[in-house]
């Protein structure tokens, strides 16, 4: 809505209710600031509950007993270790999705952040680090759990919301005082919280001609640089947000070794790791030589979605390197097998 139209309606309604001119002026100044930042105009808890479509008492329960509003489970990391996930229950998830789409996504993030951006993916992160003399990758320890409620609150305060509203909105996005891994708001909030840190690191690197990107908790640096100086700076700057490097996951890779960024080889061109391509190549070889049924029987595979999963993995190789004609061919073969499988199921 055009702010002048909003202002006219607000003036008429406020004067009809007998509000003072000072009160009206303060409210309109507050509203204009939010409007200019393209976020919803919200005056208080009651107003927020109306916009969300949930009663105030539900919001109060959700921020007072947060642990009861999440489903906890684990998924396996690449290392095989479990990763704890806290997924909000449907109503809270709906509220968080509203906050994400109507508030958070209206604000830009640092150009150095490459994860959780609509229309972009892992390729936008790795392309900056191809054919570099040195590559250093660093991992931020316990990334989401380390981003505290106070930092989330600052995000909403920076939008222009009152302290009380900023606190309520932050609590609706947090579990036990930090960002939960599994909430729809956590990824974008992490980028907003890291905005200043990303830009400071970016400025530090630009002066030294170092290429820097951050993909969630994975930080990548490439070029020709003094590693000790870089690590020392990172430790200091991350401490501003009470964040720490996971020293066990820090890796320095030179040109004569395999250089990998977020699981993608970048020595000459972005490419899925050789060991994974070789494994997929073998799968396709056996399928073509012995037939799908015999291959599955020999391998003892009883997965009804085997072809779909294989198609997805081959498609990912092609996504990273569209010019890999070998895997373009594999993708066509799997597409035809999936078509035949669908025909058989329909008969």
PyMOL commands that set and color helices and strands:
alter all, ss='L'
color gray80, all
select helices_A, chain A and resi 3-16+21-36+45-52+56-64+66-69+90-102+104-106+123-129+143-146+149-159+163-173+186-193+195-207+227-241+247-249+274-290+292-299+306-320+325-346
alter helices_A, ss='H'
color red, helices_A
select strands_A, chain A and resi 70-76+82-88+134-139+174-175+178-179+211-215+218-223+251-254+260-261+264-265+271-272
alter strands_A, ss='S'
color yellow, strands_A
deselect
rebuild
show_as cartoon
